[in-house]
């Protein structure tokens, strides 16, 4: 059985190493360090989940989230929003009821539990 795929959009290379250590055994991972690369990756392959940092260049993950949720090809994309600003559940659910959020810093347990809630 093929691994479910996750696109991680975060400009912090250290955080990406943490994601890789926690998730690579169970999931197929792709990384984007900015929103332009994220859009390229989304168009290349629609993942089972996108983990999106809210503070990411050039325009911010919140604007990118709004943009992709308005696009028919991605309006059903599962998204986990990560933010140092804390929980963003209300923001996430405004655009898609199947989106969740986690505040930074998060625990391995919370990350895995939340991903499991979204995609299993």
LINVENDA-V724866 format. One record per residue. PSI is psi in radians with two decimals (999 if undefined). Layout:
[[PSI] [PSI]]
This chain:
[[2.32] [2.55] [2.53] [2.62] [2.50] [2.27] [2.13] [2.10] [1.75] [2.34] [-0.02] [1.86] [-0.56] [-0.77] [-0.69] [-0.61] [-0.63] [-0.82] [-0.79] [-0.80] [-0.65] [-0.66] [-0.35] [-0.43] [-0.65] [-0.47] [2.69] [2.18] [2.45] [2.63] [2.52] [2.23] [-0.16] [2.99] [-0.51] [-0.80] [-0.60] [-0.76] [-0.69] [-0.80] [-0.73] [-0.70] [-0.53] [-0.73] [2.05] [2.02] [2.93] [-0.46] [2.49] [2.19] [2.07] [2.05] [2.43] [-0.58] [1.60] [2.45] [2.77] [-0.41] [-0.10] [2.45] [-0.49] [-0.75] [-0.66] [-0.74] [-0.84] [-0.74] [-0.88] [-0.57] [-0.30] [-0.12] [2.18] [-0.64] [-0.40] [0.06] [-0.27] [0.15] [2.27] [2.28] [2.35] [1.98] [2.26] [2.35] [2.44] [-0.20] [-0.04] [-2.89] [2.37] [0.55] [-0.79] [-0.76] [-0.82] [-0.83] [-0.30] [-0.58] [-0.43] [2.07] [-0.32] [0.17] [2.53] [2.98] [2.75] [2.48] [2.65] [2.47] [2.60] [2.80] [2.77] [-0.76] [-0.82] [-0.70] [-0.87] [-0.70] [-0.77] [-0.75] [-0.74] [-0.67] [-0.63] [-0.89] [-0.05] [999]]
